Amino acid sequence: MSLTFDRLRRANLRRAFDMSPDGVDVWDNSKWACALAGEVGELCNKIKKGYRGFSGEAPTRAALAGELADIVTYADLLAAKLGIDLGVAVCAKFNEVSQRPAIASPVRLDD
């Protein structure tokens, strides 16, 4: 199954409205940002446990994929709250970084 930022946004907003009549406005920007940071923290904690070699706590690929998916989902919810089209923002930033002298890559994302 292929996913676009537009498809994710539509599903995210529908689910947010299913959970609350206020949708993404149920939380302010700082609460959405904290939720996003919490998901990043969960990913980092799984990776930390893996490199520290805690027995039985090394993360599986599926567990890491799940945390990354949570991060993308919360990033889109925060972007929705801020009125940012995440697909447009990612393309613009990717292209900007490709043009930096230290990177100097011809690789660009279509707008």
C-alpha positions as CSV (number, residue, x, y, z in Angstrom):
1,M,0.0,0.0,0.0
2,S,1.3,3.4,-1.0
3,L,0.9,6.4,1.3
4,T,1.0,10.1,0.4
5,F,1.1,13.0,2.8
6,D,-2.3,14.0,1.5
7,R,-3.8,10.6,2.3
8,L,-2.2,10.6,5.8
9,R,-3.6,14.1,6.5
10,R,-7.1,13.2,5.5
11,A,-7.1,10.0,7.6
12,N,-5.4,11.8,10.5
13,L,-8.0,14.6,10.5
14,R,-10.9,12.1,10.2
15,R,-9.6,10.2,13.2
16,A,-8.9,13.4,15.2
17,F,-12.6,14.4,14.7
18,D,-13.7,10.9,15.6
19,M,-11.9,11.3,18.9
20,S,-13.1,14.9,19.6
21,P,-15.4,17.4,18.0
22,D,-12.6,19.8,18.1
23,G,-10.3,17.7,16.0
24,V,-6.7,18.8,16.1
25,D,-7.8,21.9,18.0
26,V,-8.5,19.7,21.1
27,W,-4.8,20.4,22.0
28,D,-2.6,23.5,21.6
29,N,0.7,23.5,19.7
30,S,2.7,22.7,22.7
31,K,0.7,19.6,23.6
32,W,1.0,18.3,20.0
33,A,4.8,19.1,20.1
34,C,5.1,17.2,23.4
35,A,3.2,14.2,22.0
36,L,5.6,14.2,19.0
37,A,8.7,14.5,21.3
38,G,7.3,11.6,23.4
39,E,7.2,9.4,20.3
40,V,10.7,10.3,19.3
41,G,11.8,9.5,22.9
42,E,10.2,6.1,22.6
43,L,12.1,5.3,19.5
44,C,15.4,6.6,21.0
45,N,14.7,4.5,24.1
46,K,14.3,1.3,22.1
47,I,17.5,2.0,20.2
48,K,19.4,2.8,23.4
49,K,18.3,-0.5,24.9
50,G,19.5,-2.3,21.8
51,Y,23.0,-0.8,21.8
52,R,23.4,-1.3,25.5
53,G,22.7,-4.9,25.0
54,F,19.9,-5.4,27.5
55,S,19.0,-9.0,27.2
56,G,15.7,-9.5,25.5
57,E,15.2,-5.8,25.0
58,A,16.9,-5.3,21.6
59,P,14.3,-3.7,19.4
60,T,12.9,-5.6,16.5
61,R,12.6,-4.0,13.1
62,A,8.8,-4.1,13.5
63,A,9.0,-2.2,16.8
64,L,11.3,0.5,15.3
65,A,9.0,0.8,12.3
66,G,6.0,1.2,14.6
67,E,7.8,4.0,16.5
68,L,8.8,5.7,13.3
69,A,5.2,5.5,12.0
70,D,4.0,7.1,15.3
71,I,6.5,9.9,14.8
72,V,5.3,10.6,11.2
73,T,1.7,10.5,12.4
74,Y,2.2,13.0,15.2
75,A,4.4,15.2,13.0
76,D,1.5,15.4,10.5
77,L,-1.0,16.2,13.3
78,L,1.2,19.0,14.6
79,A,1.6,20.3,11.0
80,A,-2.2,20.2,10.6
81,K,-2.6,22.2,13.8
82,L,-0.1,24.8,12.5
83,G,-1.7,24.9,9.0
84,I,1.4,23.5,7.3
85,D,1.2,21.1,4.3
86,L,3.8,18.6,5.4
87,G,4.4,17.3,1.8
88,V,5.1,20.8,0.5
89,A,7.4,21.5,3.6
90,V,9.3,18.3,3.2
91,C,9.9,18.9,-0.5
92,A,11.1,22.4,0.1
93,K,13.4,21.5,2.9
94,F,14.8,18.5,1.1
95,N,15.6,20.6,-2.0
96,E,17.1,23.3,0.2
97,V,19.4,20.9,1.9
98,S,20.4,19.3,-1.5
99,Q,21.6,22.7,-2.6
100,R,23.8,23.4,0.4
101,P,27.5,23.5,-0.6
102,A,28.4,20.8,1.9
103,I,25.8,18.5,0.3
104,A,25.8,19.7,-3.3
105,S,23.5,16.9,-4.5
106,P,21.5,17.1,-7.7
107,V,18.7,15.0,-6.1
108,R,15.5,17.0,-5.7
109,L,11.9,16.2,-4.9
110,D,9.3,17.4,-7.2
111,D,7.1,20.2,-5.8
